[in-house]
Amino acid sequence: MTWLKTLRLKSPSPEVRVRAVESLAGSTKTSDTERIVATLTDKSPHVRCAAIRALESAPDQLCIDSFLDALEDHHKDVRAAAARALSKRENPRAVRPLVLRLSDPSPDVRSAAAQGLRNLGWKPETREDLARFELATGNARSASFTGNSAVAMLCEELNQDTSFLRRAAAEALSNMNDPRRVEPLLRALADPDSSVRISAIYALETEKDERVTEALLKLFRESDPRTRLASVQVLSRRSNTPPAHFIPLLRDKVFEIRLAAVQFLGNVRAPEITQALLPSLSDLDNDVRQAAAVALGKQADPVAVEALVMALADEDRLVRASAERSLELLGSSWPESEAARRAAVRLEQLIDQQPAWVRSSIRQVIDRILVAC
């Protein structure tokens, strides 16, 4: 059945590719291991993570290089999975790359790297490495500020020459409720190091000061995608954020930003929001399409019926399920609507171009609409 596994690894559905990778896990065949390694370049981070997990029991010589390469992946979940996989090895080649990941923008990656270094028996050689390690293990206060717990001292640390110490100060200030921290953290939003900016953004999350909202909105235009994402995530959790600023983010090149924008706008009911969300049902990313289907259900706007019916033919099962639930929220009579009939005509034209498992879903949708009519 090797040919079938190979076929599934080339499926257009990330879910199918993930299952195909998982089915190869534990195989002692070199050819299967090579197939798994090849999927580490898959366009879906979910598939790449599955590949790393599947390789955890493979021999060092076949996978260490792959894990080390994955530590540089652009997606944080893949980097974290690679760090966790390396933490289960006793390969000394992993030490230096894991030390570098202690400065990763993602706390999950930093934590996984620290755990790996602990398992490898690593000892910090410099004060800065010790600070990074302590911060990664959640001990930010002892990382750089032992004996200097006052807010004033931490604010002063934001002016340090070393970017890591500035970031550590920003993260330590996030645990303090003191108005004196606001101004220094606002200045830190312009720090030349993106990791410092990101830490300052999250440190300001609970501040209700209008200046914080204004400053974070300006970062929506930041060229660094990680800084932009952090500001979007924080503002999406604030009740005083103007929804209009999130609409342009639906076209952002970073899918996590598009996803955050969809999720935020889904909680704002307005006709213009429905219109803005409709194109997201055709987003290239499965998670964004699913979130859009959920968000349109919350809008309770019948304008979305045709687009949601079309989403019932999506290649991703979760998108289809979310679209179906949202249609039911719009009323059980949706199959009788003119919008549903228009969608049925469009689906009939598309059905022959779709994979077999999608064609069956499309046929069910069309039949349900025809019966209702």
N, C-alpha and C positions, 0 to 999 in steps of 0.2 A: 504493500500500500504506500510505498515511498512516493509514487507519482501523485497520490491524493494529497499527502502532506505538503508536497512542493506546490501543488495547485492552490491549497489553502493559504500558504505563505504569500501568495501573489494576489489574494482576494482584495477587492476594493474596500472591504469592510475591516476596520481595525479590530473589531471584536473577533472576527473569524481568524485574523492573523495572530492575535493574542492566544487564542485556543490552540492554534497550530503550533506555536512556539512551546506552549505548556505541554503539549503532547510529546514533544521531543525531549523534555527535561528528564534527566536520569539515564538517558541512553548512553551506552558505552561505545557506540559506533562513532568513529572519527568523522564520518560524513555527516551525521546528525549534528555533532557539535559545530561543524563548519557552517551548516545551515543556520544554526542559532546565531553564531557570530555574525553572519551576513545580515541578520535582521537588526543589528545594532545601528545600522544606517537607515532604518525604516523612518518614514516621515512622521509617524505617530509616536509620541513619547510613551504612551501606554505599551506599545509593542516593544520599544527599546527597554523599558523597565522589566517587562516579562522576560526578555532575552537575558538580562543580567541575572534575574532570579533563577532562570533555567540553567545558567552556567555556574551557579554557586558550587555544584558538586563536581565540576569538570576539573581535570588536571591543570596545575599551574601553567605549564608551558603552553596550554591551548587557550587560556583565558585571561591571564594577568595583564597582558598587553591591552586586551579589549577593555578590561575594567579601568586601566589607567587612562585610556583614551576617553572612556565615558565620563571620567571626572571632569573633562573639559566640555561636556555637552552643554548646549545653550539652555536646556530645560532643567530646572532645579530638581525635579523628581528623579530624573535619570542620574544626575550627579549624586544625589543622596543614596540611590540604590547601589551605585558603583562603590561609594564609600562604605556602605554596609557590607557589601560583598567582600571588599578588601579587608574589612575588620575581622572576617572569619578566617583569614589566611595568616600565615606566619612568614610571609615573603618580605624581606627587608627592602625590596624595591618600592614597596608601597609607602614607606615612611615619608620621604620628602614630598611626594605629591599630596599626601594627606595633610602634612603640615601646611602646605599652601592653601588647602581647602579650609583651614581654620579662619581664613579671611574671606570666605565665600559670602556673597550677599544674602544667601538663604540661611536662616537659623537651623533648618532641618539638615542641610548639608554640613554646616559647621558642627552640629551635634554628632552626626554620624562619623565625621572625620575624627572628632575627639575620642569617640568610643573606639574607633579603629586603632588610634595611636595608643590608647590605654591598653588595649589587648596585645599590642605589639611591644609593650614595655618601654615605650618612648619616654625620655626625660627631656624637658625643655632646657635648651642651652643658653637662652637669652631671656632677659626680662620681658621683651616684647612677645616672644613665643609663649612664655608662661601666661602673659596677659591674654593672649588669643585663646589659649587652651582653657583658662578659667572662664572666660566669657562664653566660649562654645559649650561648656558644661553647665551654664546657667549661674555661674558664680561671678557675675559682673562686678559686684561691689568689691570683692577681694582682688579682682584682676588688676586694678591700678590705683584703687582709692582707699587702701587700708589706712585707717586713722584719719581719713579726710572725707567724712561722710556729709559734711555741710554742703548745702546747695551752692553756696558761693564758690567753694573749692571746685565742685564739679563743673560749674559754668566756666571757671577759669581754664579747666582742662580742655574745653572746646577750642581753645586757642593754641593747643600744643602743635609742635611741628610735625609730629608723627600722626598720620591719618588714623592709624588703628586706635591710638589713645583718644583721639577726638570722637571716634565712633563709640568706644567704650563709655565715654562720658555721656554721650547722648542716650545710650541704652540705659545707663544707670539713672539718668534723670527721668526716664519714662516711668519709674516706680515712685516718683515723688510728686506730691501735690503742693506745689509752692509757686506762686505767681512770678517769683524772681527768675524762674527758669525759662519763661516764655520768650522774652526778648533774645537771649543768647541762642535758643533753639531756632527762632525765626532766622537769625543771621546764619545759622548752620545750614539752612536750606539752600544757601548759595555756595556751600563748601565745594572746592574743586574735586573732591573725592566722592564718587557716587554712593559708596557705602555709608559715609557720614551723613549725606543728605537723606538717605533712606532711613537711617536710624533716627534722625531728627524728625522726619515725617511721622513715624510711628510713635515717637515720644510725645508728639503734640496731639495725638488722636483724641484724647479726652478733654482737650481745652475747648471751651465754648467761645473764646475770644474771636470776634469777627475777623480780626487781622489774620488769624490762622486760616480761616476759610479762603480769604482773598489770596494769601500767599500760596496755598496749595493749588488753587485754581490756576495760578500762573504756571505751575509746574506741569499742567496738562500739555503745555507746548514744549516741555523739556525734550531734548534730543535723545537722552539716555532712556531706553525703554523701561529699565528697572525702576528708575526714579519716577517715571511717569506712572507706572503700574502702582507703586506704593501710594502715590498721591490720590490716584483714582480709588484704590481700595479703602483708604481712610475716609475720603469724602463721601463715598457711597454708604458709609455707616453713620453719617451725620444728617440730622433732620433738617438742617438749615441750608443744605446745598441746593442751588438752583438747578432744576432738571435740564434746562436748555443747554448747559455746558456738557452734558453727557451724550447728547445726540450725535455730535461729530465723532465721538469716540467709537461709535458703532462701525466706523470704517477704518479704525486704527489697524496698522499692519500686525500688531501683536495680539494674538487671539485671547490671551488672558485679560487684556484691557477691554476687548470687545465683549468678553463674557461678563466682566464686572459691570460694564455699562448696561448690558441687557438686563442683568439681575436688578440693578438699581432702578432702571426705568420701568420695569415690570410692576413696581410698587407705586407708580405714579399714574393714576387713571386720568386720561385726557385723550381726545380724538387725535391730536397731533402726535401723541406718544405711540398710539396704535399704528399710525401711518409710518412712523420712523422705525418701528420694530419689524414690520412686515418683511423687508429685504433680508433680515437676519435669519429667516427661515431657509435661506439659500446660502448661508455662510459655508465656507470651506471646512470649518471645524465642527465636528459632531457635537461637542459640548455647548458651543454657541447656539447651534440650531435647536438643541434640546431646551436650553434656557429660554430661547425665543418662543418656542411652543408653549412653555409654562407661563411665560410673561404675558402672552396674548390671551391666555385663558383668564388671567387676573384682570385684564382690561375689560372683559365682558362686552366687547364691541363686536356686533355682527359683521362689521366690515372685514373682520379677520377670517370669516368662514371659508372663503375660497382658498386662501393661502394655507389654512390649516388642513383642509381636505387634501391639498396637494402634498402636504407634509406626511400624510398617511402612506405615501408611496416612498418615503425616504429610505435609503439603504440601511440606515441605522435603526435598530429595533427600539432603542430608548427614545429616539426622536418620534417614531411612530406612536409609541405608547403615550408620550406626553401630549402629542397633537390630539389623540383620541380623547384623553381626559379633558383637554381644554375645550374641545368641541361640545362635550357633554355639559360643561359649565355654561356654554352659550345657549343651551336648551336642547332637549331631546328631539326637537323637530328639525334640527339642522339639515338632515338628508332631504327634506322637502323644499328647501330654499332654492331660489334661482342661482345663488352663488355656488351651491353644491352641484347643481346641474352643469354650470359652466365648467367647474373643476372636473366633472366626470368626462366631459368632452375632451378636455385637455389631457386627462389621464389615458383615455382611449388612444390618443395619438402617440403617447409616449411609451405605452406598455411594451411594445416589441423591442425597444431599445434598452430595457432594463434586465438585470440578472434574474435568473429563475425564481429565487426566493423573494424578490421584490415584486415580480409579476403576479405572484399569487396574492400578495397583499393588495396590489392595485385592483385585481379582479374582484376581490371581496368588497372593496370600497365602491367600485362602480356598481356591482350588483345591489348593494344596500341602497344606493341612491336611486337606481332604477325601480326597485321595489317600492320605495317611498313615493315615487312619482306616479 
